[in-house]
């Protein structure tokens, strides 16, 4: 992850965001916190900070939300900012106002680190050179197993799509290795064949925007299993957008 890109966390009315700021830093993001909209404008205007995304509360204290967000983005080094609405889920009227302001990404409390990382990566995606994916994916923080060379290992699911998944594990299999993965989907679980596309381990090529682990591409998967995965992804994705 490019270290010069900064994520700005803006406090809401009566809801300090120090803990959220610290969570982002632990995940590897360069992060700033603004305690007011006025301070947010000041921080975004500091060119060396390279603010590229902002987490805003549902109740940001401004008169015209759309105008304020447009003005804030105009002050960013690239002239654009990506926004995530993060906080307690608001009522229908407030949701309508957020949509009218052009906002799309959401993190409704409580949210785990998988969803937090996933949404911030989405917000920053325009600044990174990542390949386009053919299948929608979603963050799903859940225990998982993978099987390789006759051994079973525990892991955690980070993201899932009908094309593959990312497993968080400190003991990933090597690239191109044949594996099987067992993951919870719906009320049950699926055991699926795959191969390791890439690993993310400490070292020169480590990507800070991903957990330590491995990306797995599925092999031949029966249509009922694919349909179950797509339903799971769609259901999770609904809670991440306005």
Order of alpha helices (4+ residues) and beta strands (2+ residues): beta-alpha-beta-alpha-beta-alpha-beta-alpha-beta-alpha-beta-beta-beta-beta-beta-beta-alpha
